[in-house]
Amino acid sequence: MPMPLERAASHQPPNRIFVYGTLKRGLSNHSYLAGQHFVSDARTQPVYRLYDLGGYPGMVPSPKDGLSIEGEIWEIDGACLHRLDKLEDTDGGEYERTRVALADPHADERIEGYLYLRPVTGRPDMGTRW
C-alpha cells in the first residue's frame, strides 16, 4: 500500500509592521492585532509628520521638517496583514503600506507601515505621538 504524500509546509516568513495610531496596545483598533506578536517599541527616523484625521492619525512623509514618530513593531501573519490592508483602505487609496524609515536599532530592518495618501491641509499636527 503506497504511503500518503505529505504536503509540503508552505511556511512564509512573518511580516513586520510598524503601527503608530489606533492599532497600538490599549487603543481602539488594537483587536486587529489579536494573536500576533509584539516585537518592541520603536521610532521612525525624523522624516514624517503625524496628523489628526478625526479619531485616527495619518503619518505622511516630510523629509525637510519631519519628526521621529513613536510606535510599535509587530510580527504578523498574512491573514492579519490582509485585515490591516482592508482597515487602512489601501485599495481605496487612503493609505499605502510601504517600508518605513525606522531609527536604530531597527534602521536596517525591512519593516512596513501605513502612510496616509490624502491631503492633510488644515488637519491638526499631532507631534511625535498619537
N, C-alpha and C positions, 0 to 999 in steps of 0.2 A: 504494500500500500504506500503510495507516494506521501512524503511529508508535506504538510501545508506550507505554502510560501509565506515567509514573514514579510510583512510590509516594511519598507524602509521608513524609518522615522524621518519625517520632514521637520527637522529642527532648524528654526530660524533664530538667529541671534535676537535678543530683546532690543527694543528701541529705547533710546534715552531721550527724554523730553524735558525741557525747561518750562516750568509754569510760574507765572508771576501775578496772577489775579485770583479769580473766584475758584480756581482748581486747587489752590494751596490748602494745606491742612487746616481744618476748622472753618473753612469758608463755604459759601453756598453751593458750589458745584463740585466739591471735593469727592462726592459719592461716585463721580465718573471714574475715579482712580481706585475704587474698591478692588481689593485683591491684587493690586500692583505693588511694586517695591520702591519705597522711599530710599534714595541714594544719599542725598545731602542737600544742605542749604547751599546756595550759590549766588553769584552776582555776575552781571554782564560786564563787558568792557564798557567804558563810558562813551558809547556811540548810539544810545537810544534815548527816547523820551517816553514817558508814560502819561496817558490822558484818561480822564474820567469820561466814559461814554454813556453815563446814565445807569448806574448799577453794576457796571463791569468795566474793566480797563482795556485800553489798547496800547500796545507798545509799537512805536514807529522808529525807523532809523533816523538818526540825527547826528551825523558824524562831526559837525562843527561845534555843536553846543550840547552834546549828549551827556547823559548821566549814567552811573553804574546802577542798574535796576536790580533789586533784590528779588529772589525767587527760590524755587526748589527744583532739584533734578529727580526725576522718577524713571524707573525702568519699567516699561510697559509692554504688553504683548500686542499682537496685530489686531485683535478684536477691540482692545481698548483704544488703540490708535485710530481705528475706524470710527468709534464712537466720538472721540475728540474732534476728528475732522468734521463730523456732522454738527457737533455742538458749535464749533467755531465757523461753520458755514464756508468751508474752503471752496466748495463747488459754486456757491453763490457769490464769491468774491469779497466777503467781508474780511477774512483773514487768509494769510498764506503760511503754510508750515514750511519752514526753511531753517537752515543752520543758523544758530545764534552764536555771536561772538562772546564767549564767556571769559571771565577773568581767571587767573590762576587760583586753584590748581587744576582747573578744567579747561584751560585755554586750548590745549591741543586735542581735546576730545571732539568727536562729531556728535553734537547734541543739537536737536532741533527745537524750535519753539514757534509760536504763532505771532506773526507781525500783522498789525492792522493795516488794511489797504485803503480805507476810505478817508476823506478829508477830516482833519481834526481842528479846523479853524473854529475858534470860539469855545472849544472844549477846555475844561479846567486841567491844568498841568498838575499831575499828582506827585511830582518829585521822584524819589527813588523807590517808593513802596506803596503798594495797594493795601 
